[in-house]
Amino acid sequence: MPTDTFFHLPKEKQDRIIAAARKEFSRVSLSEASIANIVKEAGISRGSFYQYFENKEDVYFYCFHLMHQMGFEELFKILNQVQGDLFQGFRQFFARALPMIFSSEHAQFFKNSFMNMDYRASREMAKKFMKQHPHLEPNEKKHLRHPHPEHSRALLELIDRKKLQVSDDHELMMLIQMMMNAVFSTIIEGFRQQKISENKEDEAPLDIDQLLQQLYCKFDWLEHGASRKDEIND
């Protein structure tokens, strides 16, 4: 998370630094990214960078947070429209989000993020989907667009639990974590297919609709189970 010093910068300078970081993380993976390239592109000194961020992981996860935040607002809107139906809300949200991930101006950033994701990164991304920086000090939280209530609490309150077999918040968050794991695995598979099609002329380009159907299948298994009901009843 950026320091107070970063948030006190003019908006134009903040945007320039973040744009430089996104450019570098779109060029290479987090492990290969260079702070030297970021500061050169942003037109700041290396010393200034460390006044704003702890390390390159810090600015990387903040870049991801900014994009995640916009998505969260859209998810809230959709969940309201479907009266808190978690599975229907996720289906509608990712019907819009998945094409954006693969074709927007930030597609290369997402590709490097997901194709080079290690355990820590996957946990961090899933956590940021559910929570809005719970570790922040009060003076840091004031900089966030939605400092209260926590995103996780607001999301849990939107969901209609009568349609789910969950007994408490912990179980509901476990279910959402499983759904996000399904999302991440689908995105990674999509980028893998995309890479194969780019390297082989006879391979068809990535089919987003087919990828969505794979994700919906995973959601269906989570929602209804993968066992045949007639076999269960026999």
N, C-alpha and C positions, 0 to 999 in steps of 0.2 A: 504494500500500500504506500503511495507517495507520502512524503512528509508534509508538514504544514508549509514549509518553505515553497514547495512545488505549487500548492494551492493558492499561495499568495502571488504567484507570477501572473502577469497579464494573460488573458485567455488565449490570445494569439500565440504566445510563447509556449503555453501548455500544449496547444494543438500541434505546434511544430515539432515538439519533442516526441509526442505520442505518434505522430505521423512518421517520424524518423525511425522510431522503434518498430512500428508495424512493418515498415519497408524492410528492415533488417530481418525480422522474424518471418516475413514472407519469402525472403531470399534463401534463408537457411533455417535449420532447426534451432531450437533453443540452445542445445549443447554446443552448436557451432557458431552461434551468433556472437558478434564482436561489439563490445561497448565502444571501442574506438570508432567503428563505423557509425554507430548511433549518434555519438557526440559530433562527429564530423558533419553528418547530414543535418543535424539539428542546429549546428552553429554555436555550440556551447563547449565549455571546457570539461575535461574529465572530472576535475574537482567539483564543478557545478553539478554534474550528474549525481555524484555521491551525496550532494546536499539534498537532492530530490528523491533518490531511490537508494535502497540498501545494496542492491546488486542487479544483474540483468534478469534474474528470476522475478524480482520484485516488479520491474516495469513490464515484464512479459505477462504476468498474471493480472496486472492492472489493465493492460490492453484487452485481455480476454474478458475481464470484468465489465469494461465499458460496452462491449458488444452483447454480453450476456444480459446486462441491465435493460437494454432496449427490447430484447426478446422477452424478458420477464414481464414487462408492461403489456406486451401483446398477449402473452399467456393469461394474465389476469383478466384482460378484456374478454377473451374467448371463454374462459371458465365461467364468467358471469353470464355470457350469452347462452351457455348450455346448462345453466342452473346447477353448476358444481359437479357435473358428470366428469370424473377424472379421466376415464379412458376416452370418452368422446372429445374432451377438451384437448388431450394430448394428440389424438389423431388429427384434429383440425389444425392445431398449432404446427405440427411438424409437416403437414401438407404444404404449409407456407414456408416454414423454416428450412426444410431440406433442400429445395431448389436454390434458395439464397446461399446456403453454405457452399454449394458446388459451382455457382455461377456469378456471385456478386464480386465486387472489387476486392473483397477480403478473402476470396476463395483460396488463394495460395497460402495465406496466413493460416486458415483452417486446415488446409492440407498438411502443412508442416507440423501443426499442433497435433493432429490426430494420428498421422503416420509415424510420428516419433514420440508418441505418448508413452511414458513409463508409468510405474505404479503411482508415484507421487503426483504426477501431473493429472492422471485420471481421477485420483481422489480429490485433488484440488478443484478440478472442473466440476465434478459432481457436487462437491460441497458448496461451491459458489452458486450453483443452480438453486440450492436450497436455502442458503444463508447469505446475509448481507454483512460480511466482515464482523462476526461476533467478537473477535479479539481486539477490536479497535478501542482506543481510549476515547472518552467523551469528546475531547477537542478534535479528534479525527473524524468522528461520526458526523459532525456538523457539516462536513464537506459533501456528504453523500446526498443524492437527490431524494432518497427515501430513507431518512434516518430512523423513522419509526412509523408503524411497527416494523419489526423485523420481517424480511421477505418470507422467511419460513413460516412464521406465525400467520401472516396475512394469507399465504397460500393454503395452509391447513384449514383456516376458517372458511375459505371459499369452497372447499370440497364437500360434496354431499356424501356423508359416511353411511347413510342408510343403504347405499348400493354396494357397499364394500364389506368384506369380512375382516375388519380391523377393530381392535378393542381399545386402542389408545393412540396417542400421537406417535409414539415410537414405532408401532407397527405400520402406521400410515407412511411414515418417513422411510421405513424399510421397503415398502411397496414402491414408492416413488424412486428410491435408489435402484431397485430392480428394473424399473421402466427406463431410467436413464442409462443403465448398463446396456439395455437393448438398443437404445438410441445410439450410444457410442459405438457399439459393435457394428451397427448398420452403416454408420458414417465411415468407419475405417474400411469396411468391405467395399463401400462405394468408391473411395479413393484408390483402393487396391485395384478394383476393376478399371478405373479410369487410367491408372498408370499402365496397365496391361494393354488397353486399347490404344494408348498413345505410342507405345513401343512396337505394336504390331499393326501393319496396314490392313490386314484382313479381319481384324477384330472390330466389332460394332462399338460405337461410342456408348458411354454410360447412359443407361435408361433410368431416369429418375423415377418414373412411374413404377417400374419393376422394383426399384429399391424401396419405394414407399410401401408396396405390397408386402415385401419382406418384413418391414417394420410393423405393419398392421398385423401380420401373422403372429409375430412375437407378442404384440399387445393382446391379441385374441387368446393366445395360450395363457397369458397371465390373468386375463379377465375370466375366461371360462374353463381353463384347464386343458391339458393336452390328451387326456384319456377320453375314449368314446363313452358316452353316457349309457348306451345300451349294454356295453360290456360291464360297466359298473353295476348295473341293475340286475344282471344275470346271477 
